[in-house]
Amino acid sequence: ILERGIQVDGLGLKSFTTYESNVLFALRFMIDCNIVGGNWIEVPPGRYRRSVRCMTYCQLEVHCL
């Protein structure tokens, strides 16, 4: 709605540029959490489960809860 625009009575069609909409969600998450590519992350016990069907060639693949 923001980028395509919305019809506002008395103001006509209004559209807006969204903040950092050109940054991919996964990249924005990594930036916000101070995670760099190839970095170690720590997930507390009980807050993840191992993947049943792996989708990558990573040594360990988990789903965070």
Backbone as a ProteinNet text record, in pm:
[ID]
protein_1_A
[PRIMARY]
ILERGIQVDGLGLKSFTTYESNVLFALRFMIDCNIVGGNWIEVPPGRYRRSVRCMTYCQLEVHCL
[TERTIARY]
83.4	0	87.2	192.4	275.6	339.5	393.4	463.5	368	259.9	164.1	73.8	54.9	-28.1	-165.3	-228.2	-361.6	-440.4	-565.7	-652.6	-702.4	-671.4	-712.8	-810.6	-930.1	-1031.6	-976.8	-990.4	-946.2	-799.1	-720.8	-576.8	-533	-618.9	-583.8	-501	-427.2	-344.4	-213.8	-186.2	-63.5	20.5	148.6	240.9	364.6	432.9	547	659.5	781.2	897	913.9	924.5	940.9	1087	1109.5	1243.5	1318	1431.1	1519	1446.7	1351.2	1277.8	1363.9	1479.8	1569.2	1661	1655.1	1739.6	1660.1	1716.4	1649.7	1625.1	1514.1	1477.1	1587.5	1643.2	1748.1	1869.7	1907.4	2020.9	1990.4	1869.7	1829.4	1835.7	1790.4	1796.2	1940.8	2030.5	2171.2	2233.5	2200.2	2253.3	2202.7	2072.7	2012.8	2067.1	2100.2	2148	2299.7	2369	2515.3	2574.7	2515.8	2563.8	2631.2	2754.8	2824	2826.2	2840.2	2843.7	2953.9	2922.5	3019.9	3049.2	2970.8	2991.5	2924.1	2970.2	2907.8	2789.4	2682.2	2571.3	2542.2	2483.3	2453.4	2302.7	2246.1	2103	2086.4	2010.8	1994.7	1931.4	1965.4	1905	1752.8	1687	1541.4	1478.5	1560	1507.7	1528.9	1561.5	1580.4	1549.9	1529.7	1517.9	1592.4	1650.5	1727.2	1633.7	1680.2	1601	1587.8	1468.6	1445.2	1499.7	1472.9	1519	1607.2	1735.9	1830.1	1813	1829.9	1814.8	1947.4	2054.2	2184.2	2291.3	2415.8	2528.6	2597	2528.1	2585.5	2603.3	2700.8	2727.7	2610	2545.2	2432.6	2324.5	2203.2	2091.5	1979	1934.3	1831.2	1722.7	1610.7	1501.9	1491.2	1503.4	1491.4	1344.6	1314.1	1175.2	1147.7
-119.1	0	124.6	124.5	244.4	279.5	179.9	206.3	224.8	144.7	154.7	275.8	318.7	435.3	397.9	492.1	474.3	602.5	584.6	698.5	756	881.9	949.2	1060	1055.2	1156.7	1296.6	1380.1	1518.1	1539.4	1431.5	1444.8	1374.9	1288.8	1215.5	1091.7	1045.8	925.9	962.3	898.8	923	795.6	809.6	696	741.6	646.6	677.5	578.7	622.1	533.9	468.9	335.6	265.3	268.1	266.9	273.6	143.6	148	34	-82.6	-53.5	-160.7	-234.2	-178.9	-245.1	-346.5	-356.5	-449.1	-576.9	-691.6	-819.2	-843	-912	-936.9	-1009.7	-1115.2	-1191.5	-1104.2	-1020.6	-931.1	-828.2	-773.6	-675.7	-740.3	-866.4	-940.1	-955.1	-993.4	-1011.2	-879.7	-771.5	-640.5	-600.6	-615.1	-577.1	-659.2	-786.6	-876	-884.6	-802.2	-799.8	-936.7	-1002.5	-1132.2	-1110	-1153.8	-1142.8	-1279.4	-1282.2	-1408.1	-1500	-1626.7	-1723	-1710.8	-1635.9	-1613.3	-1722.8	-1742.5	-1834.8	-1765.7	-1840.5	-1789.2	-1890.5	-1845.4	-1932.2	-1935.5	-2056.9	-2074.3	-2150.4	-2096	-2160.4	-2299.4	-2389.3	-2523.3	-2514	-2601.1	-2603.6	-2499.1	-2417.3	-2311.4	-2344.5	-2470.7	-2512.3	-2660.2	-2703.9	-2847.3	-2875.3	-2993.5	-3030.6	-3049.1	-3012.8	-3027.9	-3174.9	-3214.5	-3352.2	-3372.7	-3277.1	-3285	-3163.6	-3186.6	-3076.1	-3017.1	-2885	-2813.5	-2754.5	-2770.6	-2714.3	-2820.1	-2781.7	-2870.5	-2835.5	-2759.2	-2721	-2843.4	-2836.9	-2946.3	-2967.6	-2860.7	-2867.4	-2772.7	-2823.8	-2741.1	-2753.8	-2641.5	-2642.3	-2539.2	-2553.4	-2455.7	-2393	-2261.5	-2191	-2176.5	-2196.7	-2187.3	-2052.9
0	0	0	80.1	88.7	-44.4	-114.1	-239.5	-357.2	-362.5	-472.5	-456.8	-334.5	-308.4	-256.3	-193.5	-137.9	-164.1	-199.4	-227.4	-95.4	-69.7	53.1	15	74.4	44.3	68.2	-30.9	-20.1	-51.8	-55.5	-81.6	-209.8	-263.5	-384.8	-353.5	-454.3	-439.4	-369.6	-258.8	-183	-181.7	-209.2	-199.4	-123.3	-62.5	22.9	-2.7	19.5	12.9	149.1	150.2	277.8	320.9	450.9	508.6	484.8	419.6	393	325.8	239	172.2	70	37.3	-56.9	12.2	145.3	221	247.3	210	231.8	380.2	411.1	550	626.2	567.7	637.2	665.7	572.2	591.7	700	700.8	803.2	941.9	953.8	1080	1125.8	1033.8	1069.4	1114.3	1047.6	1085.8	1223.7	1246.4	1374.7	1490.9	1466	1572.4	1577.4	1497.4	1495.3	1460.8	1361.4	1314.1	1179.1	1165.7	1037.7	970.7	840.6	767.8	819.2	837.5	886.5	1034.7	1106.6	1249.5	1331.8	1453.7	1547.2	1612.3	1631.7	1710.7	1820.5	1927.7	2041.2	2061.3	2061.8	2083.4	2214.8	2309.5	2440.1	2428.1	2520.4	2520.8	2526.2	2452	2450.8	2359.8	2294.2	2207.4	2059.1	2029.3	1890.6	1877.8	1754.7	1727.1	1597.8	1591	1471.8	1354	1237.7	1115.8	1081.4	1042.2	1000.5	859.7	772.3	634.5	606.9	595	573.6	433.9	426.6	300.4	252.4	331.8	297.7	320	298.9	325.4	457.1	542.8	672.4	760.7	849.1	941.7	1035.8	1076.8	1169.7	1120.6	1109.6	1064.5	1165.9	1220.6	1324.7	1293.6	1362.7	1357.4	1495.2	1502	1629.8	1665.1	1792	1838.7	1899.9
[MASK]
+++++++++++++++++++++++++++++++++++++++++++++++++++++++++++++++++

